[in-house]
Amino acid sequence: MVSEVMEPISCPATFLDAHTSLNFPSPQARIATTASFEATYENVPAEAQEAFAFAMEIWGKMLVSSVPIRIKVTFSTLASTTLASSGATRIFRDFPNAPFRSVWYPVALAESIRGAELNNRETDINITINQTIRWNYRTDARPVSGSFDFVTVVLHEIGHGLGFVSSFKANTANATQGEYGQSGFPFVFDLFIQNTTGQNLSDTGLFGNPSTDLLGQLTGGQLQFSLSGIRRITPLPRLFAPNPFSAGNSISHLNESSYPIGNVNSLMTPNVRTAEVIHQPGDLTRRILNQIGWSVSNLVDGLVTQLNPPEPELIVFPNPAQDEVQVHVPAKWANRAILIQMRDVTGREVFQATNMAQNEPLRIPIHTLPGGMYTITFGVDRESCITKRLVVLPTTNPKR
């Protein structure tokens, strides 16, 4: 198990009244608290502490975790256009029960997956709030002209601390290139970022790290977050990918124009306006957090219907693919025999291999296969079997 310090990201202010309000289910809805949040405060006024506790209660009814999530809250003077900054105190990889090897997880998520403390009960999330901002501390979802809604900003900042954050950025040494990763390893959020043609940005067979091709993707305005599950979400969540790249905003937020003020999924967009009230995370944010590993309560009209953590998923990417397919194998399969079989639409076997799940993704060469639909079947120790569909594109361009 390895851990490192993680850099925070900031939330910018937009000094224009929105006069919109999106509220959590009504007070009459009986909703169980399924995750415990604890806060310690430094220089935080009492009315802000009360509003912060209200925001933690909202998240506590969305997530499922047996390990308390600890937040340190500080009031301080920040830049006049910055509302707050936040982030996980540390990131962990290769911890017991980690769904994916060689991938960074924020500490609160890592502890939830592990089912135990990893940082000796220290702070999981740091949030610094600008004390010079005119705040609206109401908890009844009423917007106040000229004031920023405190609960909205806190919900947003906690979302980043929970793992709604990417490591993709512009290369500091060469502004024409994009890159990702910390100490050579991606964030779990990064694994699911793709363009609208379904190409995963973390697929080094398509986009070098760093590379100019990658920066083009990061600034092309055509990125989305891949979601899996029984219910197909169409369109997939669109990510904020402006040109030029905006450090701290790009990729780590939902797209502002896709989810404008008043939209139910607007909490995790990059900008918050005065008199803009969003007291619920939105369906897409809940699904994204579930995809990266959080157990999220299935809310139907405000009622909890699912408390069981999701099973770690086997991920095949990119899909569609041309030259090579990478397979991220859940860590629970480590050192177990895997039988891989690929068949075309006629049922003819075109590839077979036995391999042991290691710390690196499994790689399947497909550059010699004709374009079309294929199935990949994974057998684990002759016990379980998973089938994934794969679209193979005709190879027309050399590998970049």
C-alpha positions in Angstrom: 0.0 0.0 0.0 1.3 3.4 -1.0 0.0 6.9 -0.2 0.9 10.5 -1.3 -0.3 14.0 -0.6 -2.9 15.4 -3.1 -3.2 18.9 -4.3 -6.5 20.8 -3.7 -8.6 22.5 -6.4 -10.4 25.8 -6.2 -14.0 26.9 -6.9 -14.3 30.2 -8.7 -17.0 32.8 -8.0 -19.4 34.3 -10.6 -20.9 37.6 -9.3 -24.2 37.4 -11.1 -27.5 36.4 -9.5 -29.0 33.2 -10.7 -32.2 33.1 -8.6 -32.5 29.4 -8.9 -33.2 26.7 -6.2 -32.8 23.0 -6.3 -33.6 21.3 -3.0 -33.0 17.9 -1.4 -36.2 15.7 -1.0 -38.8 17.3 1.2 -38.4 17.2 5.0 -41.3 14.7 5.1 -39.2 12.1 3.2 -37.9 9.5 5.6 -34.3 9.0 4.4 -31.8 6.9 6.3 -28.3 8.3 7.1 -25.9 5.7 5.6 -22.5 7.4 6.0 -21.1 9.4 8.9 -19.4 12.7 8.4 -17.4 14.5 11.1 -16.0 18.0 10.9 -13.4 20.0 12.9 -13.5 23.8 12.5 -10.9 26.5 12.5 -12.0 30.1 12.7 -15.5 29.1 11.4 -18.5 31.1 12.8 -21.3 29.3 14.5 -23.9 29.9 11.7 -21.4 28.5 9.1 -20.8 25.4 11.2 -24.6 24.8 11.3 -24.9 25.1 7.6 -21.8 22.9 7.0 -23.4 20.2 9.2 -26.5 20.4 7.1 -24.5 19.8 3.9 -22.7 16.8 5.5 -26.1 15.4 6.4 -27.2 15.5 2.7 -24.1 13.6 1.6 -24.5 11.2 4.5 -27.9 10.2 3.1 -26.4 9.7 -0.4 -23.3 7.5 0.4 -22.9 4.2 2.2 -19.8 3.7 4.3 -18.9 2.0 7.5 -15.9 4.3 8.1 -16.5 7.9 9.2 -15.5 10.7 6.7 -13.5 13.4 8.5 -13.3 16.9 7.2 -11.2 19.9 8.4 -12.9 23.2 7.7 -10.9 26.5 7.8 -12.1 30.0 7.2 -9.3 32.1 5.6 -8.7 34.9 3.2 -8.5 33.7 -0.4 -8.4 35.5 -3.7 -11.4 37.7 -4.2 -12.7 35.5 -7.0 -12.2 32.2 -5.2 -15.1 30.8 -3.1 -13.2 27.9 -1.6 -10.6 25.2 -2.2 -10.7 21.5 -1.3 -9.2 18.1 -1.8 -8.4 14.8 -0.2 -5.6 15.0 2.3 -3.9 11.9 0.8 -4.4 9.4 -2.0 -3.8 5.6 -1.7 -3.1 2.8 -4.2 -2.8 -0.9 -3.9 -4.5 -1.1 -0.5 -6.4 -4.3 0.5 -9.7 -4.7 -1.5 -8.7 -2.0 -4.0 -10.8 -2.7 -7.1 -7.9 -1.7 -9.4 -4.2 -2.0 -9.0 -1.8 0.9 -9.7 -4.6 3.5 -9.4 -4.9 6.3 -6.9 -8.0 6.6 -4.7 -8.8 9.5 -2.4 -8.4 8.4 1.2 -12.1 8.6 2.2 -13.0 6.3 -0.8 -10.1 4.0 -0.1 -11.2 3.6 3.5 -14.8 3.0 2.5 -13.7 0.3 0.1 -11.3 -1.2 2.6 -13.8 -1.0 5.4 -11.2 0.3 7.8 -9.1 3.4 8.6 -5.9 3.9 6.5 -4.7 7.2 8.0 -5.0 6.6 11.8 -8.3 8.5 12.0 -6.7 11.7 10.7 -8.5 14.2 8.4 -9.7 12.8 5.1 -10.7 16.1 3.3 -9.4 19.6 3.8 -11.8 22.5 2.8 -10.7 26.1 3.0 -13.5 28.7 2.7 -13.0 32.3 1.7 -14.1 34.4 4.8 -14.3 37.6 2.7 -17.2 36.3 0.6 -20.8 37.4 1.3 -22.4 34.1 2.3 -26.0 33.0 2.6 -26.1 30.5 5.4 -29.8 29.5 5.0 -30.6 25.8 4.9 -34.2 26.2 3.5 -32.9 26.5 -0.1 -34.0 30.2 -0.5 -31.6 32.2 -2.7 -30.5 35.6 -1.4 -29.6 38.3 -4.0 -25.9 39.2 -4.0 -24.9 36.3 -1.7 -23.3 32.9 -2.4 -25.2 29.9 -1.0 -22.9 28.4 1.6 -24.5 24.9 1.6 -24.2 24.7 -2.3 -20.5 25.5 -2.2 -19.8 23.0 0.7 -21.7 20.2 -1.2 -19.5 21.0 -4.2 -16.2 21.0 -2.3 -17.1 17.8 -0.5 -17.7 16.2 -3.9 -14.2 16.9 -4.9 -12.8 15.5 -1.7 -14.8 12.3 -2.3 -13.0 11.8 -5.6 -14.8 13.9 -8.2 -11.4 15.0 -9.5 -9.0 14.2 -12.4 -5.3 14.3 -12.7 -5.4 15.4 -16.4 -3.7 18.7 -16.9 -1.6 20.8 -19.3 2.1 19.8 -19.2 4.0 22.3 -17.1 7.2 21.9 -19.1 5.6 22.0 -22.6 2.3 23.9 -22.9 1.5 22.2 -26.2 1.1 18.8 -24.4 -1.4 17.2 -22.1 -0.6 14.7 -19.3 -2.1 12.9 -16.4 -1.2 10.9 -13.4 0.7 11.4 -10.1 4.0 9.7 -9.7 3.2 7.7 -12.9 -0.3 6.4 -11.8 -3.8 7.7 -12.7 -6.6 8.7 -10.4 -9.5 6.3 -10.4 -11.6 9.1 -11.9 -9.2 9.2 -14.9 -10.0 5.6 -16.0 -13.5 6.5 -17.1 -12.8 9.7 -19.1 -13.4 9.3 -22.8 -14.2 11.3 -25.9 -17.5 11.1 -27.6 -16.3 8.3 -29.9 -15.6 6.1 -26.9 -11.8 6.4 -26.9 -10.4 6.4 -23.3 -7.9 9.2 -22.7 -5.9 6.9 -20.4 -5.3 4.5 -23.3 -1.6 5.1 -24.1 -2.1 3.1 -27.3 -4.2 6.0 -28.6 -2.8 9.1 -26.7 0.7 9.4 -25.4 1.3 10.7 -21.9 2.4 13.4 -22.3 1.4 14.3 -25.9 -0.1 17.0 -28.1 -2.8 14.6 -29.1 -3.8 14.4 -25.4 -4.0 18.2 -25.0 -6.2 18.3 -28.1 -8.6 16.0 -26.4 -8.5 17.9 -23.1 -9.4 21.2 -24.9 -11.7 19.9 -27.6 -15.0 20.2 -25.7 -15.9 16.6 -26.5 -15.3 14.6 -23.3 -17.6 12.5 -21.3 -17.5 10.1 -18.3 -18.2 6.5 -19.0 -20.9 4.8 -16.9 -21.7 1.2 -16.7 -24.7 -0.6 -15.2 -28.0 -2.2 -16.1 -29.6 1.2 -16.8 -27.9 2.8 -19.8 -27.5 6.6 -19.4 -27.8 8.5 -22.6 -26.1 10.8 -23.2 -23.2 10.1 -20.9 -22.2 12.9 -18.4 -20.4 15.6 -20.3 -17.2 17.0 -18.8 -15.9 20.6 -18.8 -13.1 20.7 -21.5 -12.7 24.3 -22.6 -10.0 25.8 -24.8 -7.6 26.9 -23.4 -7.2 24.4 -20.6 -8.3 25.8 -17.3 -6.2 24.4 -14.4 -8.4 23.3 -11.5 -11.6 23.6 -13.6 -11.0 21.5 -16.8 -12.0 17.8 -16.6 -12.7 17.8 -12.9 -16.2 19.3 -13.4 -19.3 18.6 -15.4 -19.8 20.8 -18.5 -21.4 24.2 -17.6 -23.2 24.5 -20.9 -24.7 21.0 -20.7 -25.9 21.5 -17.2 -26.7 25.2 -16.9 -28.0 27.1 -13.8 -31.2 25.5 -12.6 -30.3 22.1 -14.1 -30.7 19.2 -11.6 -27.1 18.1 -12.4 -25.4 21.5 -12.1 -23.8 21.1 -8.6 -20.4 19.9 -10.0 -20.1 22.4 -12.8 -17.1 24.8 -12.4 -18.9 28.0 -11.6 -21.3 29.1 -8.8 -23.3 32.3 -9.0 -24.8 34.5 -6.4 -28.4 33.5 -5.5 -27.8 30.0 -7.0 -29.0 27.3 -4.6 -28.3 23.6 -5.3 -29.0 21.4 -2.2 -28.7 18.0 -3.9 -25.8 16.4 -5.8 -27.9 15.2 -8.8 -28.3 11.8 -10.4 -25.2 12.1 -12.7 -22.9 13.0 -9.8 -24.2 10.1 -7.7 -23.6 7.7 -10.6 -20.1 9.0 -11.2 -19.2 8.5 -7.6 -20.6 5.0 -7.8 -18.6 4.3 -10.9 -15.3 5.2 -9.1 -16.1 2.9 -6.2 -18.5 4.6 -3.8 -21.5 2.7 -2.6 -24.3 5.1 -3.3 -27.9 4.8 -2.0 -30.4 4.2 -4.8 -32.8 7.0 -4.2 -36.4 6.6 -5.5 -38.5 9.6 -4.5 -36.1 10.1 -1.5 -36.2 6.5 -0.2 -33.2 4.3 0.3 -33.6 1.1 -1.7 -30.0 -0.2 -2.0 -27.3 -0.3 0.7 -25.0 -3.0 -0.6 -21.6 -1.9 -2.1 -21.3 -2.5 -5.8 -19.0 -5.3 -7.0 -15.7 -4.1 -8.5 -16.1 -4.3 -12.3 -13.9 -5.6 -15.0 -13.2 -2.8 -17.4 -12.3 -3.2 -21.1 -11.0 -0.1 -22.9 -10.9 1.5 -25.3 -14.2 0.4 -26.8 -14.4 0.7 -29.8 -10.7 -0.2 -30.3 -8.2 -0.6 -33.2 -4.8 -1.8 -32.1 -4.9 -3.1 -28.6 -7.5 -3.6 -25.8 -6.5 -3.1 -22.2 -8.4 -4.9 -19.4 -8.4 -3.6 -15.8 -8.9 -6.6 -13.6 -10.4 -6.2 -10.1 -7.8 -6.7 -7.4 -9.9 -9.5 -5.9 -8.8 -11.7 -8.9 -5.1 -11.1 -8.2 -3.0 -14.2 -8.6 -5.9 -16.2 -10.0 -5.9 -18.0 -13.3 -7.9 -16.2 -16.0 -8.9 -17.8 -19.3 -9.6 -15.2 -22.0 -11.4 -16.1 -25.2 -12.4 -13.7 -28.0 -15.0 -14.7 -30.7 -16.4 -13.0 -33.7 -20.1 -12.7 -34.6 -20.2 -16.3 -36.1 -18.8 -17.7 -32.8 -15.4 -18.5 -34.3 -12.6 -18.2 -31.7 -10.1 -15.6 -32.9 -8.0 -15.3 -29.7 -7.4 -17.4 -26.6 -4.9 -16.9 -23.8 -4.5 -17.9 -20.2 -3.0 -15.3 -17.9 -2.6 -14.5 -14.3 -4.0 -11.2 -13.0 -1.0 -9.0 -12.1 -0.6 -5.4 -11.0 -0.7 -4.2 -14.6 -3.7 -4.2 -17.0 -4.0 -7.2 -19.3 -3.3 -6.3 -22.9 -4.9 -8.0 -25.9 -3.5 -7.3 -29.4 -6.3 -6.9 -32.0 -4.5 -5.0 -34.8 -4.7 -8.1 -37.1 -8.5 -8.6 -36.7 -11.0 -7.3 -39.2 -13.4 -4.7 -38.0 -16.7 -5.8 -36.5 -18.4 -6.9 -33.3 -16.6 -9.4 -31.0 -17.2 -10.9 -27.6 -14.5 -11.4 -24.9 -15.2 -14.0 -22.3 -13.3 -14.1 -19.0 -13.3 -17.2 -16.9 -11.7 -17.0 -13.4 -10.4 -20.2 -11.9 -13.1 -22.1 -13.9 -15.7 -20.7 -11.6 -17.1 -17.3 -12.7 -17.5 -16.1 -16.2 -18.0 -12.6 -17.6 -18.7 -11.6 -21.2 -18.0 -8.2 -22.6 -18.8 -6.9 -26.1 -16.1 -5.2 -28.1 -16.2 -3.2 -31.3 -13.0 -3.6 -33.4 -12.5 -0.7 -35.8 -10.7 -1.3 -39.1 -7.0 -0.3 -38.8 -6.6 2.7 -41.1 -4.0 4.8 -39.3 -0.7 3.8 -37.8 -0.5 3.7 -34.0 0.3 7.1 -32.6 
